[in-house]
């Protein structure tokens, strides 16, 4: 019975690593989908908001 818990814990660890990798890959695909102009526009918007909040 004791070894079954370790096997289950190991399997849960592997599943969590795979799930984390999938989330990271998804974010990377979304980030690469932006055109350079879209990235520039978003950065300008974020900068303008930061300047408003900081003042």
PDBQT receptor file of N, H, CA, C and O in Angstrom, charges set to zero:
ATOM      1  N   UNK A   1       0.823  -1.205   0.000  1.00  0.00    +0.000 N 
ATOM      2  CA  UNK A   1       0.000   0.000   0.000  1.00  0.00    +0.000 C 
ATOM      3  C   UNK A   1       0.861   1.261   0.000  1.00  0.00    +0.000 C 
ATOM      4  O   UNK A   1       0.534   2.249  -0.658  1.00  0.00    +0.000 OA
ATOM      5  N   UNK A   2       1.959   1.216   0.741  1.00  0.00    +0.000 N 
ATOM      6  H   UNK A   2       2.225   0.414   1.276  1.00  0.00    +0.000 HD
ATOM      7  CA  UNK A   2       2.845   2.377   0.849  1.00  0.00    +0.000 C 
ATOM      8  C   UNK A   2       3.411   2.766  -0.520  1.00  0.00    +0.000 C 
ATOM      9  O   UNK A   2       3.474   3.952  -0.843  1.00  0.00    +0.000 OA
ATOM     10  N   UNK A   3       3.820   1.792  -1.319  1.00  0.00    +0.000 N 
ATOM     11  H   UNK A   3       3.769   0.828  -1.056  1.00  0.00    +0.000 HD
ATOM     12  CA  UNK A   3       4.417   2.107  -2.614  1.00  0.00    +0.000 C 
ATOM     13  C   UNK A   3       3.387   2.674  -3.584  1.00  0.00    +0.000 C 
ATOM     14  O   UNK A   3       3.746   3.428  -4.489  1.00  0.00    +0.000 OA
ATOM     15  N   UNK A   4       2.117   2.325  -3.412  1.00  0.00    +0.000 N 
ATOM     16  H   UNK A   4       1.826   1.713  -2.677  1.00  0.00    +0.000 HD
ATOM     17  CA  UNK A   4       1.085   2.882  -4.276  1.00  0.00    +0.000 C 
ATOM     18  C   UNK A   4       0.963   4.386  -4.100  1.00  0.00    +0.000 C 
ATOM     19  O   UNK A   4       0.734   5.109  -5.071  1.00  0.00    +0.000 OA
ATOM     20  N   UNK A   5       1.113   4.865  -2.869  1.00  0.00    +0.000 N 
ATOM     21  H   UNK A   5       1.299   4.278  -2.081  1.00  0.00    +0.000 HD
ATOM     22  CA  UNK A   5       1.050   6.312  -2.629  1.00  0.00    +0.000 C 
ATOM     23  C   UNK A   5       2.195   7.030  -3.335  1.00  0.00    +0.000 C 
ATOM     24  O   UNK A   5       2.002   8.103  -3.908  1.00  0.00    +0.000 OA
ATOM     25  N   UNK A   6       3.395   6.431  -3.291  1.00  0.00    +0.000 N 
ATOM     26  H   UNK A   6       3.551   5.560  -2.825  1.00  0.00    +0.000 HD
ATOM     27  CA  UNK A   6       4.541   7.048  -3.946  1.00  0.00    +0.000 C 
ATOM     28  C   UNK A   6       4.351   7.075  -5.465  1.00  0.00    +0.000 C 
ATOM     29  O   UNK A   6       4.714   8.044  -6.131  1.00  0.00    +0.000 OA
ATOM     30  N   UNK A   7       3.784   6.011  -5.989  1.00  0.00    +0.000 N 
ATOM     31  H   UNK A   7       3.488   5.224  -5.447  1.00  0.00    +0.000 HD
ATOM     32  CA  UNK A   7       3.519   5.962  -7.430  1.00  0.00    +0.000 C 
ATOM     33  C   UNK A   7       2.491   7.021  -7.814  1.00  0.00    +0.000 C 
ATOM     34  O   UNK A   7       2.646   7.713  -8.821  1.00  0.00    +0.000 OA
ATOM     35  N   UNK A   8       1.456   7.140  -7.016  1.00  0.00    +0.000 N 
ATOM     36  H   UNK A   8       1.330   6.578  -6.198  1.00  0.00    +0.000 HD
ATOM     37  CA  UNK A   8       0.425   8.142  -7.269  1.00  0.00    +0.000 C 
ATOM     38  C   UNK A   8       1.001   9.555  -7.162  1.00  0.00    +0.000 C 
ATOM     39  O   UNK A   8       0.687  10.423  -7.977  1.00  0.00    +0.000 OA
ATOM     40  N   UNK A   9       1.832   9.775  -6.168  1.00  0.00    +0.000 N 
ATOM     41  H   UNK A   9       2.088   9.071  -5.506  1.00  0.00    +0.000 HD
ATOM     42  CA  UNK A   9       2.464  11.092  -5.994  1.00  0.00    +0.000 C 
ATOM     43  C   UNK A   9       3.387  11.410  -7.182  1.00  0.00    +0.000 C 
ATOM     44  O   UNK A   9       3.412  12.542  -7.667  1.00  0.00    +0.000 OA
ATOM     45  N   UNK A  10       4.133  10.420  -7.640  1.00  0.00    +0.000 N 
ATOM     46  H   UNK A  10       4.113   9.501  -7.247  1.00  0.00    +0.000 HD
ATOM     47  CA  UNK A  10       5.005  10.613  -8.805  1.00  0.00    +0.000 C 
ATOM     48  C   UNK A  10       4.214  10.906 -10.060  1.00  0.00    +0.000 C 
ATOM     49  O   UNK A  10       4.600  11.760 -10.858  1.00  0.00    +0.000 OA
ATOM     50  N   UNK A  11       3.115  10.207 -10.240  1.00  0.00    +0.000 N 
ATOM     51  H   UNK A  11       2.801   9.513  -9.592  1.00  0.00    +0.000 HD
ATOM     52  CA  UNK A  11       2.264  10.443 -11.399  1.00  0.00    +0.000 C 
ATOM     53  C   UNK A  11       1.667  11.847 -11.351  1.00  0.00    +0.000 C 
ATOM     54  O   UNK A  11       1.597  12.530 -12.373  1.00  0.00    +0.000 OA
ATOM     55  N   UNK A  12       1.239  12.274 -10.173  1.00  0.00    +0.000 N 
ATOM     56  H   UNK A  12       1.296  11.719  -9.343  1.00  0.00    +0.000 HD
ATOM     57  CA  UNK A  12       0.689  13.625 -10.022  1.00  0.00    +0.000 C 
ATOM     58  C   UNK A  12       1.756  14.671 -10.354  1.00  0.00    +0.000 C 
ATOM     59  O   UNK A  12       1.445  15.695 -10.963  1.00  0.00    +0.000 OA
ATOM     60  N   UNK A  13       2.991  14.429  -9.968  1.00  0.00    +0.000 N 
ATOM     61  H   UNK A  13       3.244  13.597  -9.473  1.00  0.00    +0.000 HD
ATOM     62  CA  UNK A  13       4.080  15.347 -10.294  1.00  0.00    +0.000 C 
ATOM     63  C   UNK A  13       4.319  15.445 -11.784  1.00  0.00    +0.000 C 
ATOM     64  O   UNK A  13       4.518  16.537 -12.317  1.00  0.00    +0.000 OA
ATOM     65  N   UNK A  14       4.300  14.310 -12.456  1.00  0.00    +0.000 N 
ATOM     66  H   UNK A  14       4.137  13.423 -12.023  1.00  0.00    +0.000 HD
ATOM     67  CA  UNK A  14       4.499  14.297 -13.911  1.00  0.00    +0.000 C 
ATOM     68  C   UNK A  14       3.363  15.043 -14.602  1.00  0.00    +0.000 C 
ATOM     69  O   UNK A  14       3.599  15.816 -15.530  1.00  0.00    +0.000 OA
ATOM     70  N   UNK A  15       2.143  14.814 -14.155  1.00  0.00    +0.000 N 
ATOM     71  H   UNK A  15       1.952  14.186 -13.400  1.00  0.00    +0.000 HD
ATOM     72  CA  UNK A  15       0.987  15.487 -14.753  1.00  0.00    +0.000 C 
ATOM     73  C   UNK A  15       1.089  16.989 -14.560  1.00  0.00    +0.000 C 
ATOM     74  O   UNK A  15       0.771  17.750 -15.474  1.00  0.00    +0.000 OA
ATOM     75  N   UNK A  16       1.529  17.433 -13.384  1.00  0.00    +0.000 N 
ATOM     76  H   UNK A  16       1.787  16.815 -12.641  1.00  0.00    +0.000 HD
ATOM     77  CA  UNK A  16       1.640  18.874 -13.148  1.00  0.00    +0.000 C 
ATOM     78  C   UNK A  16       2.721  19.503 -14.022  1.00  0.00    +0.000 C 
ATOM     79  O   UNK A  16       2.548  20.628 -14.491  1.00  0.00    +0.000 OA
ATOM     80  N   UNK A  17       3.811  18.816 -14.246  1.00  0.00    +0.000 N 
ATOM     81  H   UNK A  17       3.952  17.902 -13.865  1.00  0.00    +0.000 HD
ATOM     82  CA  UNK A  17       4.876  19.335 -15.117  1.00  0.00    +0.000 C 
ATOM     83  C   UNK A  17       4.365  19.459 -16.551  1.00  0.00    +0.000 C 
ATOM     84  O   UNK A  17       4.634  20.454 -17.223  1.00  0.00    +0.000 OA
ATOM     85  N   UNK A  18       3.636  18.459 -17.016  1.00  0.00    +0.000 N 
ATOM     86  H   UNK A  18       3.418  17.650 -16.470  1.00  0.00    +0.000 HD
ATOM     87  CA  UNK A  18       3.096  18.493 -18.376  1.00  0.00    +0.000 C 
ATOM     88  C   UNK A  18       2.084  19.632 -18.518  1.00  0.00    +0.000 C 
ATOM     89  O   UNK A  18       2.084  20.349 -19.518  1.00  0.00    +0.000 OA
ATOM     90  N   UNK A  19       1.225  19.792 -17.512  1.00  0.00    +0.000 N 
ATOM     91  H   UNK A  19       1.225  19.210 -16.699  1.00  0.00    +0.000 HD
ATOM     92  CA  UNK A  19       0.224  20.861 -17.568  1.00  0.00    +0.000 C 
ATOM     93  C   UNK A  19       0.886  22.235 -17.573  1.00  0.00    +0.000 C 
ATOM     94  O   UNK A  19       0.453  23.127 -18.302  1.00  0.00    +0.000 OA
ATOM     95  N   UNK A  20       1.924  22.412 -16.774  1.00  0.00    +0.000 N 
ATOM     96  H   UNK A  20       2.276  21.687 -16.181  1.00  0.00    +0.000 HD
ATOM     97  CA  UNK A  20       2.643  23.682 -16.751  1.00  0.00    +0.000 C 
ATOM     98  C   UNK A  20       3.280  23.972 -18.103  1.00  0.00    +0.000 C 
ATOM     99  O   UNK A  20       3.234  25.103 -18.586  1.00  0.00    +0.000 OA
ATOM    100  N   UNK A  21       3.866  22.964 -18.705  1.00  0.00    +0.000 N 
ATOM    101  H   UNK A  21       3.904  22.045 -18.313  1.00  0.00    +0.000 HD
ATOM    102  CA  UNK A  21       4.461  23.132 -20.027  1.00  0.00    +0.000 C 
ATOM    103  C   UNK A  21       3.430  23.515 -21.070  1.00  0.00    +0.000 C 
ATOM    104  O   UNK A  21       3.705  24.330 -21.950  1.00  0.00    +0.000 OA
ATOM    105  N   UNK A  22       2.248  22.933 -20.976  1.00  0.00    +0.000 N 
ATOM    106  H   UNK A  22       2.025  22.271 -20.261  1.00  0.00    +0.000 HD
ATOM    107  CA  UNK A  22       1.191  23.269 -21.933  1.00  0.00    +0.000 C 
ATOM    108  C   UNK A  22       0.745  24.714 -21.778  1.00  0.00    +0.000 C 
ATOM    109  O   UNK A  22       0.500  25.400 -22.770  1.00  0.00    +0.000 OA
ATOM    110  N   UNK A  23       0.640  25.178 -20.541  1.00  0.00    +0.000 N 
ATOM    111  H   UNK A  23       0.839  24.620 -19.735  1.00  0.00    +0.000 HD
ATOM    112  CA  UNK A  23       0.235  26.571 -20.293  1.00  0.00    +0.000 C 
ATOM    113  C   UNK A  23       1.298  27.532 -20.824  1.00  0.00    +0.000 C 
ATOM    114  O   UNK A  23       0.966  28.551 -21.429  1.00  0.00    +0.000 OA
ATOM    115  N   UNK A  24       2.545  27.221 -20.604  1.00  0.00    +0.000 N 
ATOM    116  H   UNK A  24       2.815  26.393 -20.112  1.00  0.00    +0.000 HD
ATOM    117  CA  UNK A  24       3.639  28.074 -21.095  1.00  0.00    +0.000 C 
ATOM    118  C   UNK A  24       3.652  28.102 -22.623  1.00  0.00    +0.000 C 
ATOM    119  O   UNK A  24       3.815  29.165 -23.223  1.00  0.00    +0.000 OA
ATOM    120  N   UNK A  25       3.481  26.949 -23.250  1.00  0.00    +0.000 N 
ATOM    121  H   UNK A  25       3.348  26.086 -22.763  1.00  0.00    +0.000 HD
ATOM    122  CA  UNK A  25       3.466  26.885 -24.716  1.00  0.00    +0.000 C 
ATOM    123  C   UNK A  25       2.301  27.688 -25.279  1.00  0.00    +0.000 C 
ATOM    124  O   UNK A  25       2.449  28.372 -26.291  1.00  0.00    +0.000 OA
ATOM    125  N   UNK A  26       1.153  27.610 -24.634  1.00  0.00    +0.000 N 
ATOM    126  H   UNK A  26       1.033  27.054 -23.812  1.00  0.00    +0.000 HD
ATOM    127  CA  UNK A  26      -0.013  28.363 -25.099  1.00  0.00    +0.000 C 
ATOM    128  C   UNK A  26       0.249  29.863 -25.024  1.00  0.00    +0.000 C 
ATOM    129  O   UNK A  26      -0.065  30.603 -25.956  1.00  0.00    +0.000 OA
ATOM    130  N   UNK A  27       0.823  30.305 -23.916  1.00  0.00    +0.000 N 
ATOM    131  H   UNK A  27       1.078  29.704 -23.158  1.00  0.00    +0.000 HD
ATOM    132  CA  UNK A  27       1.152  31.724 -23.779  1.00  0.00    +0.000 C 
ATOM    133  C   UNK A  27       2.153  32.183 -24.818  1.00  0.00    +0.000 C 
ATOM    134  O   UNK A  27       2.045  33.290 -25.346  1.00  0.00    +0.000 OA
ATOM    135  N   UNK A  28       3.114  31.349 -25.111  1.00  0.00    +0.000 N 
ATOM    136  H   UNK A  28       3.202  30.450 -24.682  1.00  0.00    +0.000 HD
ATOM    137  CA  UNK A  28       4.123  31.689 -26.119  1.00  0.00    +0.000 C 
ATOM    138  C   UNK A  28       3.489  31.823 -27.498  1.00  0.00    +0.000 C 
ATOM    139  O   UNK A  28       3.822  32.740 -28.248  1.00  0.00    +0.000 OA
ATOM    140  N   UNK A  29       2.583  30.918 -27.835  1.00  0.00    +0.000 N 
ATOM    141  H   UNK A  29       2.313  30.172 -27.226  1.00  0.00    +0.000 HD
ATOM    142  CA  UNK A  29       1.896  31.007 -29.134  1.00  0.00    +0.000 C 
ATOM    143  C   UNK A  29       1.073  32.283 -29.225  1.00  0.00    +0.000 C 
ATOM    144  O   UNK A  29       1.064  32.945 -30.263  1.00  0.00    +0.000 OA
ATOM    145  N   UNK A  30       0.386  32.629 -28.150  1.00  0.00    +0.000 N 
ATOM    146  H   UNK A  30       0.393  32.092 -27.307  1.00  0.00    +0.000 HD
ATOM    147  CA  UNK A  30      -0.417  33.852 -28.163  1.00  0.00    +0.000 C 
ATOM    148  C   UNK A  30       0.478  35.076 -28.291  1.00  0.00    +0.000 C 
ATOM    149  O   UNK A  30       0.143  36.017 -29.011  1.00  0.00    +0.000 OA
ATOM    150  N   UNK A  31       1.611  35.071 -27.599  1.00  0.00    +0.000 N 
ATOM    151  H   UNK A  31       1.883  34.306 -27.015  1.00  0.00    +0.000 HD
ATOM    152  CA  UNK A  31       2.517  36.211 -27.642  1.00  0.00    +0.000 C 
ATOM    153  C   UNK A  31       3.123  36.376 -29.033  1.00  0.00    +0.000 C 
ATOM    154  O   UNK A  31       3.289  37.502 -29.503  1.00  0.00    +0.000 OA
ATOM    155  N   UNK A  32       3.449  35.291 -29.683  1.00  0.00    +0.000 N 
ATOM    156  H   UNK A  32       3.315  34.377 -29.301  1.00  0.00    +0.000 HD
ATOM    157  CA  UNK A  32       4.056  35.366 -31.016  1.00  0.00    +0.000 C 
ATOM    158  C   UNK A  32       3.048  35.715 -32.101  1.00  0.00    +0.000 C 
ATOM    159  O   UNK A  32       3.438  36.029 -33.225  1.00  0.00    +0.000 OA
ATOM    160  N   UNK A  33       1.760  35.664 -31.783  1.00  0.00    +0.000 N 
ATOM    161  H   UNK A  33       1.444  35.409 -30.869  1.00  0.00    +0.000 HD
ATOM    162  CA  UNK A  33       0.726  35.959 -32.767  1.00  0.00    +0.000 C 
ATOM    163  C   UNK A  33       0.593  37.461 -33.025  1.00  0.00    +0.000 C 
ATOM    164  O   UNK A  33      -0.033  37.858 -34.007  1.00  0.00    +0.000 OA
ATOM    165  N   UNK A  34       1.168  38.299 -32.166  1.00  0.00    +0.000 N 
ATOM    166  H   UNK A  34       1.678  37.977 -31.368  1.00  0.00    +0.000 HD
ATOM    167  CA  UNK A  34       1.079  39.748 -32.351  1.00  0.00    +0.000 C 
ATOM    168  C   UNK A  34       2.033  40.204 -33.446  1.00  0.00    +0.000 C 
ATOM    169  O   UNK A  34       3.146  39.693 -33.575  1.00  0.00    +0.000 OA
ATOM    170  N   UNK A  35       1.577  41.174 -34.231  1.00  0.00    +0.000 N 
ATOM    171  H   UNK A  35       0.673  41.589 -34.126  1.00  0.00    +0.000 HD
ATOM    172  CA  UNK A  35       2.472  41.794 -35.204  1.00  0.00    +0.000 C 
ATOM    173  C   UNK A  35       3.327  42.819 -34.457  1.00  0.00    +0.000 C 
ATOM    174  O   UNK A  35       2.965  43.235 -33.356  1.00  0.00    +0.000 OA
ATOM    175  N   UNK A  36       4.446  43.228 -35.034  1.00  0.00    +0.000 N 
ATOM    176  H   UNK A  36       4.741  42.890 -35.928  1.00  0.00    +0.000 HD
ATOM    177  CA  UNK A  36       5.274  44.237 -34.365  1.00  0.00    +0.000 C 
ATOM    178  C   UNK A  36       4.507  45.530 -34.078  1.00  0.00    +0.000 C 
ATOM    179  O   UNK A  36       4.725  46.162 -33.044  1.00  0.00    +0.000 OA
ATOM    180  N   UNK A  37       3.621  45.922 -34.977  1.00  0.00    +0.000 N 
ATOM    181  H   UNK A  37       3.444  45.408 -35.817  1.00  0.00    +0.000 HD
ATOM    182  CA  UNK A  37       2.837  47.140 -34.751  1.00  0.00    +0.000 C 
ATOM    183  C   UNK A  37       1.896  46.974 -33.563  1.00  0.00    +0.000 C 
ATOM    184  O   UNK A  37       1.704  47.908 -32.784  1.00  0.00    +0.000 OA
ATOM    185  N   UNK A  38       1.311  45.787 -33.423  1.00  0.00    +0.000 N 
ATOM    186  H   UNK A  38       1.467  45.029 -34.056  1.00  0.00    +0.000 HD
ATOM    187  CA  UNK A  38       0.429  45.532 -32.281  1.00  0.00    +0.000 C 
ATOM    188  C   UNK A  38       1.209  45.559 -30.974  1.00  0.00    +0.000 C 
ATOM    189  O   UNK A  38       0.728  46.095 -29.975  1.00  0.00    +0.000 OA
ATOM    190  N   UNK A  39       2.396  44.990 -30.973  1.00  0.00    +0.000 N 
ATOM    191  H   UNK A  39       2.786  44.555 -31.785  1.00  0.00    +0.000 HD
ATOM    192  CA  UNK A  39       3.237  45.004 -29.775  1.00  0.00    +0.000 C 
ATOM    193  C   UNK A  39       3.584  46.437 -29.402  1.00  0.00    +0.000 C 
ATOM    194  O   UNK A  39       3.490  46.816 -28.234  1.00  0.00    +0.000 OA
ATOM    195  N   UNK A  40       3.979  47.227 -30.376  1.00  0.00    +0.000 N 
ATOM    196  H   UNK A  40       4.055  46.919 -31.324  1.00  0.00    +0.000 HD
ATOM    197  CA  UNK A  40       4.340  48.624 -30.136  1.00  0.00    +0.000 C 
ATOM    198  C   UNK A  40       3.146  49.396 -29.569  1.00  0.00    +0.000 C 
ATOM    199  O   UNK A  40       3.288  50.160 -28.614  1.00  0.00    +0.000 OA
ATOM    200  N   UNK A  41       1.968  49.188 -30.169  1.00  0.00    +0.000 N 
ATOM    201  H   UNK A  41       1.853  48.567 -30.945  1.00  0.00    +0.000 HD
ATOM    202  CA  UNK A  41       0.762  49.876 -29.712  1.00  0.00    +0.000 C 
ATOM    203  C   UNK A  41       0.431  49.498 -28.270  1.00  0.00    +0.000 C 
ATOM    204  O   UNK A  41       0.086  50.365 -27.466  1.00  0.00    +0.000 OA
ATOM    205  N   UNK A  42       0.533  48.215 -27.938  1.00  0.00    +0.000 N 
ATOM    206  H   UNK A  42       0.813  47.511 -28.591  1.00  0.00    +0.000 HD
ATOM    207  CA  UNK A  42       0.245  47.774 -26.572  1.00  0.00    +0.000 C 
ATOM    208  C   UNK A  42       1.243  48.354 -25.579  1.00  0.00    +0.000 C 
ATOM    209  O   UNK A  42       0.866  48.747 -24.475  1.00  0.00    +0.000 OA
ATOM    210  N   UNK A  43       2.506  48.410 -25.964  1.00  0.00    +0.000 N 
ATOM    211  H   UNK A  43       2.813  48.090 -26.861  1.00  0.00    +0.000 HD
ATOM    212  CA  UNK A  43       3.513  48.991 -25.071  1.00  0.00    +0.000 C 
ATOM    213  C   UNK A  43       3.257  50.468 -24.832  1.00  0.00    +0.000 C 
ATOM    214  O   UNK A  43       3.411  50.950 -23.710  1.00  0.00    +0.000 OA
ATOM    215  N   UNK A  44       2.868  51.192 -25.876  1.00  0.00    +0.000 N 
ATOM    216  H   UNK A  44       2.743  50.801 -26.787  1.00  0.00    +0.000 HD
ATOM    217  CA  UNK A  44       2.554  52.613 -25.718  1.00  0.00    +0.000 C 
ATOM    218  C   UNK A  44       1.351  52.799 -24.799  1.00  0.00    +0.000 C 
ATOM    219  O   UNK A  44       1.337  53.711 -23.972  1.00  0.00    +0.000 OA
ATOM    220  N   UNK A  45       0.337  51.937 -24.938  1.00  0.00    +0.000 N 
ATOM    221  H   UNK A  45       0.348  51.196 -25.610  1.00  0.00    +0.000 HD
ATOM    222  CA  UNK A  45      -0.838  52.023 -24.066  1.00  0.00    +0.000 C 
ATOM    223  C   UNK A  45      -0.461  51.751 -22.619  1.00  0.00    +0.000 C 
ATOM    224  O   UNK A  45      -0.898  52.468 -21.718  1.00  0.00    +0.000 OA
ATOM    225  N   UNK A  46       0.345  50.721 -22.389  1.00  0.00    +0.000 N 
ATOM    226  H   UNK A  46       0.700  50.139 -23.120  1.00  0.00    +0.000 HD
ATOM    227  CA  UNK A  46       0.774  50.401 -21.019  1.00  0.00    +0.000 C 
ATOM    228  C   UNK A  46       1.600  51.528 -20.428  1.00  0.00    +0.000 C 
ATOM    229  O   UNK A  46       1.454  51.855 -19.250  1.00  0.00    +0.000 OA
ATOM    230  N   UNK A  47       2.454  52.116 -21.226  1.00  0.00    +0.000 N 
ATOM    231  H   UNK A  47       2.572  51.851 -22.183  1.00  0.00    +0.000 HD
ATOM    232  CA  UNK A  47       3.285  53.223 -20.745  1.00  0.00    +0.000 C 
ATOM    233  C   UNK A  47       2.409  54.426 -20.372  1.00  0.00    +0.000 C 
ATOM    234  O   UNK A  47       2.623  55.066 -19.343  1.00  0.00    +0.000 OA
ATOM    235  N   UNK A  48       1.427  54.721 -21.217  1.00  0.00    +0.000 N 
ATOM    236  H   UNK A  48       1.253  54.201 -22.054  1.00  0.00    +0.000 HD
ATOM    237  CA  UNK A  48       0.536  55.852 -20.932  1.00  0.00    +0.000 C 
ATOM    238  C   UNK A  48      -0.243  55.606 -19.639  1.00  0.00    +0.000 C 
ATOM    239  O   UNK A  48      -0.404  56.522 -18.833  1.00  0.00    +0.000 OA
ATOM    240  N   UNK A  49      -0.727  54.383 -19.435  1.00  0.00    +0.000 N 
ATOM    241  H   UNK A  49      -0.597  53.639 -20.090  1.00  0.00    +0.000 HD
ATOM    242  CA  UNK A  49      -1.448  54.072 -18.202  1.00  0.00    +0.000 C 
ATOM    243  C   UNK A  49      -0.530  54.174 -16.980  1.00  0.00    +0.000 C 
ATOM    244  O   UNK A  49      -0.949  54.646 -15.923  1.00  0.00    +0.000 OA
ATOM    245  N   UNK A  50       0.703  53.737 -17.128  1.00  0.00    +0.000 N 
ATOM    246  H   UNK A  50       1.042  53.353 -17.987  1.00  0.00    +0.000 HD
ATOM    247  CA  UNK A  50       1.647  53.796 -16.021  1.00  0.00    +0.000 C 
ATOM    248  C   UNK A  50       1.954  55.264 -15.672  1.00  0.00    +0.000 C 
ATOM    249  O   UNK A  50       2.085  55.613 -14.499  1.00  0.00    +0.000 OA
ATOM    250  N   UNK A  51       2.065  56.098 -16.679  1.00  0.00    +0.000 N 
ATOM    251  H   UNK A  51       1.958  55.814 -17.632  1.00  0.00    +0.000 HD
ATOM    252  CA  UNK A  51       2.333  57.512 -16.428  1.00  0.00    +0.000 C 
ATOM    253  C   UNK A  51       1.151  58.173 -15.711  1.00  0.00    +0.000 C 
ATOM    254  O   UNK A  51       1.352  59.005 -14.826  1.00  0.00    +0.000 OA
ATOM    255  N   UNK A  52      -0.072  57.810 -16.086  1.00  0.00    +0.000 N 
ATOM    256  H   UNK A  52      -0.235  57.135 -16.805  1.00  0.00    +0.000 HD
ATOM    257  CA  UNK A  52      -1.251  58.365 -15.424  1.00  0.00    +0.000 C 
ATOM    258  C   UNK A  52      -1.331  57.932 -13.978  1.00  0.00    +0.000 C 
ATOM    259  O   UNK A  52      -1.634  58.743 -13.103  1.00  0.00    +0.000 OA
ATOM    260  N   UNK A  53      -1.063  56.659 -13.712  1.00  0.00    +0.000 N 
ATOM    261  H   UNK A  53      -0.816  56.000 -14.422  1.00  0.00    +0.000 HD
ATOM    262  CA  UNK A  53      -1.144  56.133 -12.347  1.00  0.00    +0.000 C 
ATOM    263  C   UNK A  53      -0.006  56.631 -11.478  1.00  0.00    +0.000 C 
ATOM    264  O   UNK A  53      -0.165  56.759 -10.264  1.00  0.00    +0.000 OA
ATOM    265  N   UNK A  54       1.118  56.909 -12.067  1.00  0.00    +0.000 N 
ATOM    266  H   UNK A  54       1.248  56.806 -13.053  1.00  0.00    +0.000 HD
ATOM    267  CA  UNK A  54       2.284  57.355 -11.309  1.00  0.00    +0.000 C 
ATOM    268  C   UNK A  54       2.256  58.822 -10.950  1.00  0.00    +0.000 C 
ATOM    269  O   UNK A  54       2.939  59.238 -10.014  1.00  0.00    +0.000 OA
ATOM    270  N   UNK A  55       1.487  59.614 -11.668  1.00  0.00    +0.000 N 
ATOM    271  H   UNK A  55       0.933  59.276 -12.428  1.00  0.00    +0.000 HD
ATOM    272  CA  UNK A  55       1.477  61.052 -11.433  1.00  0.00    +0.000 C 
ATOM    273  C   UNK A  55       0.525  61.462 -10.357  1.00  0.00    +0.000 C 
ATOM    274  O   UNK A  55       0.413  62.649 -10.052  1.00  0.00    +0.000 OA
TER     275      UNK A  55
